[in-house]
Amino acid sequence: MDYLLSHLPEILIVLGLIMLATEVLVLGFSTFVLFFLGIGTIITGLLMLLGMLSETMLSALLAIAIISSIVAVLSWKPMKRMQNNVTLNQANNDMIGHQFTLSEDLALGKTITHRYSGIDWQVKAKQPLTAGTEVSIVKMEVGLLTVEPVKESV
């Protein structure tokens, strides 16, 4: 125990870095709790190294709690805004551009079923299409394919 207390600032800094790494690498920066505690722990360790805070367990715990709370209050809104700023990109895969022939008429706003690669997909289009039309997949969603007719090359 004496070893821990004699090296408390260094242990706090290392512990804070471990918390930050866990938050970012394992949790994907989704909870922020370990982030706030990690920042508070690192700052507390630095203050102890600089002699601005006594090297006792009680002062360390109080400082971590106070500093983590301050960091959380000051950065909560910007961090939440950053977390909610998500751009949705269509994943590019082998099915985009795949062509097949419709087995039945496809009315606007309706779907038909098409079996591809052992899965029954719902197929929709932005225009009505007749059976026998050669179509190409332009967009994929879970269980849903959006198609367009294949343009004939002259």
FIDRENVEX-753650 format. One line per 5 residues: number of its first residue (from 1); their letters; for each residue x, y, z of C-alpha. Coordinates in Angstrom, 1 decimal, decimal comma. Example, Ala and Ser with C-alpha at 12.3 -4.5 7.8 and 13.67 -1.06 7.14 Angstrom:
2
1> AS> 12,3 -4,5 7,8  13,7 -1,1 7,1 $
//
This chain:
154
1> MDYLL> 0,0 0,0 0,0  2,9 2,3 0,7  4,2 1,8 -2,8  0,8 2,8 -4,3  0,6 6,0 -2,1 $
6> SHLPE> 4,2 7,0 -2,9  3,5 6,7 -6,6  -0,1 7,9 -6,6  0,3 10,7 -9,2  1,9 8,3 -11,8 $
11> ILIVL> -0,7 5,6 -11,1  -3,5 8,1 -11,6  -2,1 9,3 -14,9  -1,8 5,7 -16,1  -5,2 4,8 -14,9 $
16> GLIML> -6,7 7,8 -16,6  -5,0 6,9 -19,9  -6,4 3,3 -19,6  -9,9 4,7 -19,0  -9,6 7,0 -22,1 $
21> ATEVL> -8,3 4,1 -24,2  -11,1 1,8 -23,1  -13,8 4,5 -23,8  -12,5 5,1 -27,3  -11,2 1,7 -28,4 $
26> VLGFS> -13,6 -0,7 -26,7  -16,8 1,4 -26,2  -16,4 3,4 -29,4  -16,9 6,7 -27,5  -20,5 5,9 -26,8 $
31> TFVLF> -20,9 6,5 -23,1  -18,6 9,4 -22,2  -18,5 8,2 -18,6  -15,0 6,7 -18,8  -13,9 9,7 -20,9 $
36> FLGIG> -14,9 12,2 -18,1  -13,4 10,0 -15,4  -10,2 9,5 -17,4  -9,7 13,3 -18,0  -10,4 14,0 -14,3 $
41> TIITG> -7,9 11,3 -13,2  -5,2 12,5 -15,5  -5,6 16,1 -14,4  -5,6 15,1 -10,7  -2,4 13,1 -11,3 $
46> LLMLL> -0,8 16,1 -13,0  -1,8 18,5 -10,2  -0,3 16,1 -7,7  3,0 15,9 -9,7  3,1 19,7 -9,8 $
51> GMLSE> 2,6 19,9 -6,0  -0,7 21,7 -6,3  -2,6 18,9 -4,6  -1,7 16,8 -1,6  -0,8 13,1 -2,4 $
56> TMLSA> -3,5 11,5 -0,3  -6,2 9,1 -1,4  -9,0 11,3 -0,1  -7,8 14,4 -2,0  -7,3 12,3 -5,1 $
61> LLAIA> -10,9 10,9 -5,0  -12,4 14,4 -4,2  -10,3 16,0 -7,0  -11,3 13,3 -9,5  -15,0 13,7 -8,7 $
66> IISSI> -14,9 17,5 -8,9  -12,8 17,7 -12,0  -14,7 15,0 -13,8  -18,0 16,8 -13,0  -16,7 20,1 -14,3 $
71> VAVLS> -15,4 18,5 -17,5  -18,7 16,7 -18,0  -20,8 19,9 -17,5  -18,6 21,9 -19,8  -18,4 19,4 -22,6 $
76> WKPMK> -21,7 17,5 -22,4  -23,5 19,5 -25,2  -20,6 19,6 -27,7  -19,9 15,9 -27,2  -23,6 14,9 -27,5 $
81> RMQNN> -23,8 17,0 -30,7  -20,7 15,3 -32,1  -22,2 11,9 -31,3  -25,5 12,7 -33,0  -23,7 14,1 -36,1 $
86> VTLNQ> -23,9 10,9 -38,2  -23,6 10,7 -42,0  -25,4 7,8 -43,6  -23,5 6,5 -46,6  -24,8 3,8 -48,9 $
91> ANNDM> -22,5 0,8 -48,6  -21,2 -0,2 -52,0  -21,3 -3,9 -52,5  -21,6 -6,5 -55,3  -25,3 -6,4 -55,5 $
96> IGHQF> -25,5 -2,7 -56,6  -25,6 -2,9 -60,4  -26,8 -6,6 -60,5  -29,3 -7,1 -63,3  -32,2 -9,4 -63,4 $
101> TLSED> -35,6 -9,8 -65,2  -38,8 -9,0 -63,4  -41,1 -12,1 -63,2  -44,2 -10,0 -62,6  -45,5 -6,5 -62,9 $
106> LALGK> -44,2 -4,0 -60,4  -46,7 -1,1 -59,7  -45,6 2,2 -58,2  -45,7 2,1 -54,4  -45,9 -1,7 -54,4 $
111> TITHR> -43,3 -4,4 -53,9  -42,8 -7,8 -55,4  -40,6 -10,7 -54,2  -37,4 -11,7 -56,0  -35,3 -14,6 -54,8 $
116> YSGID> -31,5 -13,9 -55,0  -28,7 -15,8 -53,4  -31,1 -17,9 -51,3  -32,9 -14,9 -49,9  -36,4 -13,5 -50,7 $
121> WQVKA> -36,0 -9,8 -51,3  -38,8 -7,2 -51,6  -38,3 -5,2 -54,8  -39,6 -1,7 -55,4  -39,1 0,9 -58,2 $
126> KQPLT> -39,8 4,6 -58,6  -41,9 3,9 -61,7  -44,2 1,2 -62,8  -42,5 -1,7 -64,6  -43,9 -4,6 -66,5 $
131> AGTEV> -43,0 -8,3 -66,2  -40,1 -9,2 -68,4  -38,3 -5,8 -67,9  -34,6 -6,1 -67,4  -33,8 -4,1 -64,2 $
136> SIVKM> -30,7 -3,1 -62,3  -30,3 -2,8 -58,5  -29,6 0,9 -57,6  -30,1 0,8 -53,8  -30,2 -1,8 -51,0 $
141> EVGLL> -31,8 -1,6 -47,6  -32,5 -4,4 -45,2  -34,6 -6,9 -47,1  -35,5 -4,3 -49,8  -34,0 -3,7 -53,3 $
146> TVEPV> -34,7 -0,6 -55,3  -34,4 -1,1 -59,0  -34,4 0,9 -62,3  -34,9 -0,4 -65,8  -31,7 -1,1 -67,7 $
151> KESV> -31,1 1,5 -70,3  -30,6 -0,1 -73,8  -27,3 0,9 -75,4  -27,7 1,9 -79,1 $
//
